[in-house]
Amino acid sequence: MKQLRAAIAALACHEDVNFLLTNRIPRRLATRFFGWFSRIEHPLISYPSMFIWRLFADLDLSEAREQQFRSLHACFIRQLRDGARPIDQDPDLLVSPCDAIVGALGSVDNGQVLQIKGFAYALRDLLADEAHAKVYHDGSYVTLRLTSSMYHRFHAPHDCTVEAVSYMSGDTWNVNPISLKRVERLFCKNERAAIKVRLARTGHTVTLVPVAAILVASIRLNFLAPAKGLRCGGPRTVRLQVPLVKGQEMGWFEHGSTIILFAPCGFALAQNVRPGARIRVGEPLMRLPG
């Protein structure tokens, strides 16, 4: 079993093979098929699928609230047992909204943000709103990548009020580092949402951008009633006034993907936040000004 897993991992890590397998296929069709397949509630489907999934990913269910799942989908969107993600209550800290591997980070430079070293994109293209992008002139950002085996729900980074959600339709490119090195402006091409929140403590505006990807393409938000996929209604901006407390669940991905968080000038990245580091919900992400 270990040898088989090692062989599969070695093949999957080959950049050309990985890129072809996850991008040079009918991405939207594959995503729709997987969405249907993952919801099949039958042990002859779910059990073998879980076995195969474990061959490809380091899936740890020890913190899950439930230990038995009727479908792959139920496992993907699993909730955790109480206390599994303690939230840092320091009022001067923004915390990570999700479990993730830290990707590109730093300062917004003349409206430009890195998706990976050497590949920049315009923030206005990601947010599809020039005025919204100007809020983060000289601000800070951090890219948080969720792998397929991670906990897929995301949470409020601080006590805040959700003021708007802008949905942008798009493609479903894979968002792994191999694809980020090959597809320019990838985040701006994929389906995504910009969630604008205002911090209760300081009044600053922070934006979270969940980006969908192949086999995902479905972002669910708890504060849109009922919790529907954002596609219902097409590209649009929804104005809201929804208060959230630090650590409160905001929504979830149907699989793994990426969240990019933007904060205005004056916010500083926490010392533990560096490229390649693993971070979990509730751990320090940025320090508030002052």
N, C-alpha and C positions, 0 to 999 in steps of 0.2 A: 504494500500500500504506500509506504513512504517513497519507494522508488518511482511508483506511478505518479504520485503527487509532484515529485521533483522533476520528472520528465515533462509533465504538463506545464508546470511553472516555468521551466526553461524555454519551452516553445512559446508560451504566452508573453514572455519577457522579450523575445526577439522583436525589435521595433517594427520591421517591415511586416512581419506576420501579424503582430498585434494591431497595427494600423489597418491592414487589409480586412482582418476579421471583424473589427469593430466600426469601420467607417465605410469601406467600399462594398457595402451591401445596401439594399433598399432600407434605409434607416427608419423611415416613418412606418413602413409596413412591418419591419421587424419589431418595432416598439409596440404597435397595435397588437401584433400576434402575441408578444410576450405578456402584455397586459391581460389579454384573454386567458392565456395558458396559466399564468401565475395564480389566477383566481379559481382554478378547478379544485373543488373540494372532494378529492377521492384519494384514498391511501395508495392506490396503484399508480397515481400520478405524483402526489405530493412527496411521498417517502423516497422514491428513487430520485426525484428532482433535488431534494434536500441532500441526499448522498452525493450527487454529482456536484452540487454547489460547494460542499465541503472540500471536494478535491481541488477546486480552483481558488478557494478563499479560506482565510483563517477565521472561521465563523465561531464566535464565542457567545453562547446563550445563557451563561451562568447568571447574568444580571437581569435577564428577562422576567417580566411579571408572570408570564405563562411559559411552560416548558413544552407543551404539545401544541402544534399548529395544524389547522385543517387545510392550509394551502401555503404555497410559497409566498403569496402576497401577504398573508397574515404574519408570516415571519419577517418579511421585509419591513413592515410598518409596526413591528412589535413595540410595546411599551415596556419600560423598565420598572423594577420593583421600587417601592418608596425608599428614598435615601441613597439610591445608587449613584446619583449625581448631585452631591452637595453644592449649593450655590454660594459663592463668595459674597458675603453681605457688606463688604466695604463699599460705602456710598460713593467713593471716589473712583470706583472701577467699573468699566464695562466688562462683562464676562462673555465668554464664547457662547454663541447661540447653538452650537452643535458639536458633536464629536467630529474630528476632522484631522487631516494632515495639512499643515500650513504650507501654502504655496507662495506666490509673489506677494510682496508687501512693501510698504514704504510711504513716500509722500506723493501726492498728485503733482506732477511736474508740468506746468503750463497746459493743464487740461488733459495730460496724457498719463496712462496707467499701464503697467506691465502685466501681461498675462503669463509671461515667462521671460527669462533674460533674453534681450534682443528683439522681443516682439511686443510692441506697444499698441494700444488702442485708445481712441478718444473717448473720454468719459461721457461726452454728450451723445455719442453713438450708442453706448451701453444703456443710458437712461432714456434716450430718445426725447430729451428735454434740455435745451440750452440753459434755461434759468435754474433748473434743478442741479445741473452739473456745476454751475458757478458757485453754489453753496459750498462746494468742496475744493475750491481753488486753494492750493497750498495745504490741503487737508491730508489726512492719513487714510490708508486702506489696508486691508488684509484679505487674502484669498484663502478660503477654507474648503478643502476637497474631501468629500465623503466617499469612501469606497463602498463597494456593494455589500460587504459584510458588517458595516458599521450600523449603529443606531441611527435611524433616518429621520427622527423628529427634531425640530428646531424650536428654540425658546427665546423669550425676550431677554436682551442683553442688559437691561436696566429697567427700573420703574419708568414707564413711558406711556404715551398715547399714540396709537396708530392713527395717522391723519390721512393717509392716502395709499392706495395700491394701484400701480400702473402695470397692466399686463401687455406684453409684447409677444406676438406669435413668432415662430421661427423654426429653424432646423433642429436636428437632434444629433449633432456631432458628439462623439465621445469627448469627455473633458479631462482625460488622463494626460500626464506630462508628454507622452509620445505624440498625441494629437495637438497639444498646445504648441509644440515645436514645429508643426508642419502646416497648421491652418491659421492664417492670419486673422485677427479680429474674431476669433472663434466665439467668445462670449457674446459678442454683438450680433452674431448670426443665429444663435440658439434661442429657443423659446425661454422666456424669463419673466420675472416680475420685479418691480422696484417697490419695496415696502418702506414708506417714509414714516419715521416715528419721532416724536418730540419728547426729550428727556424731562421728567418731572423735576429733577433736582436743579438743572441749569437752564432749561429751555432750548438747548442745542438740538438741531435736527440731525439725526443719524439715519442712514439708509442701508437696508439689507437687500441684496439682490440674489435671490435664489435662481440658479440657472439650471434648466432641465437638460437632459442628455439622452443618448440612445438607451432604450429600454426603460426610460423614466418618463419624460414628457408629460408629467402630471404632478402639479404642485398643489397641495391642499392647504387651505388656510382656515383655521378654526373660527376666526372672527368675521368671515363671510358666511352669513347664515342662509341656508344650511351650508355645511362644509363641502363645497363643490370644487371640481377642477376649474381652474381659471379660464379654460377655453370656452366655457359656457358664457356666451355673450360677446365673444371676440375681443380684439385689442381695444382697450379702454382704460380710463382712470376712474377709480371709485373713491369718493371722498368719505372719510369716516371720522369718528371720534370714539375710539375704543381704548379704554385704559387697560394696561397690563402691568403686572408686578414682575419684578426681576425673577427670571427663571420660569415664568409661566409659559406653557406650551403655546406656540404660535401656529404650527402646522407641521406638515411632513412631506417628504418625497416618497414616490412609489418605489424607488430603487436608490442607487447612490448618485450623487451629483456634486454641485458646488454652491457655496454662498460667499458672496463678496460683500464685505461691510465697509462703509465709508463714513468717516467722521470729519467734522470741520477742523480748521487750523487750531492748534492748541492741544489737541489730543495726542498722547504719546503711547506707542506700543509698549506693552508690558515686557519685562525682561525675558520671560519664558517663551515669547513668541518670536520664532525664527524659522526660516525656510526648512522644511523637512521635519519639523517637530510635530509630535502628536499632541493634540489638545482635546479636552472633553468639555461637555456642557458645564457651565458654571465656573470654569477656571478663568483667571485674569486674562483679558485680551488687550484692553487699552485703559489708560489713566485719563480721567477728566481734567480739563484745564484748571489751574489754580490749586 
